[in-house]
Amino acid sequence: MNNIPQAWSEWVDSRNRIFSNPTGFLSVTNLVWLTNEPQEIAGITGHWWADGDTVHVKDSSTGEHAWTIQPRAEMTFDFDEIKVELASRAGQLVVRPRDPNSPMLKSFESVLTFDYDSNFRVKATLELNNAPSEVVVGSVVEGMTHAYISPGSLVFELFGTPCKLTAFDKANSEDLTVYFKDSTSGGTTYGTGRSVIATHQADGSYILDFNFSGNFPCSYTDFATCPVAPFENKLTVEVNAGEMKPIYRVTADGIKSQVS
C-alpha cells in the first residue's frame, strides 16, 4: 500500500500525456460520417466520399487518393500538413482531422481528479458466467453499439454496500476492464461513465482501485464514438475517486463549459 500514491501520481501523469498528445483526441477538430456523395470537410482540403470499405478524396492540387479500411479498424496519416484519421465504425467510414494547433488541445492543462482515497481500493471476487458471453453496450453516437466479451461479474463491497459490476476481458492480460457509472455520474463526474482496471491477484481475486478511474475521450469532445457503461453497471454509492468531469469540451460550435 505504501507505493500506491506514487503509482497513482504516475497514472495521473500518464493521463496528462495521453490528453496532451499533439495527435490525440483533443487535437480532433471534426467528425464526419462519409457517404457516396463527395463532400468538403472543415479543416482539410478536397472532397471526400466512401465507396464500400474505401475512402476517396479528390484534391485540386494533388489529385485523387484512396485508402481501404478494414471493419472496425482505423488508420492515421499526414495530409494537408496535419494528421487525418480514417476509421470504420458501425459499418460506416468516418474522417477525423487531428490538428496539433486545435484550440481544445491548447487549452488543456491537466486532468481533474479527486484526491487519492484508499477507501476506494477494494478486493473483488469474480463470479464466472457459465461461459464467456458477448455483452453489447451503447455508444455516445445514437444507434451505434460496441460489443465486448465478459467472463462474469466482479462482486465486492464499497462502504458496506454490496456491489456487482459486469467485467470485460482485457487483451493479453489476466486483468479485467470495467465500465461503470455511480451516483456522481452527470454531476462531478462525466455522465456516460468511466473505466477502471481490475487487477488480477495470485489468489484469484481482483483489486479494484477506483482512484484509477479514467474518463473516456468523449468527456472532452463531441468528436468521439466512445462506449457507455452497461445499464447494470450503475453503482448506488458515490465514487468520489479518479477523474472528474472536465471543465470544457469541444463541440461543432466551439469549446463549451460543461461545469456549472
ABEGO torsion letter per residue (X at the ends): XAAAAAAAAAAAAAAAAAAABAABAAABABBBBBBABBBBBBGBBEBBBBBEABBBBBBAAAEBBBBBBBBGBBBBBBBGGBBBBBBBBGGBBBBBBBBAABAAAAABABBBBBBBBAAABBBBBBBBBABBBBBBBBBABBGBBBBBBBAEBBBBBBGGBBBBBBBBBBBGBABBBBBBBBAABGBABBAAEBBBBBBBBAAGBBBBBAAABBBBAAAABAABABBBBBAAABBABBBBBEBBBBABBBBAAEBBBABX
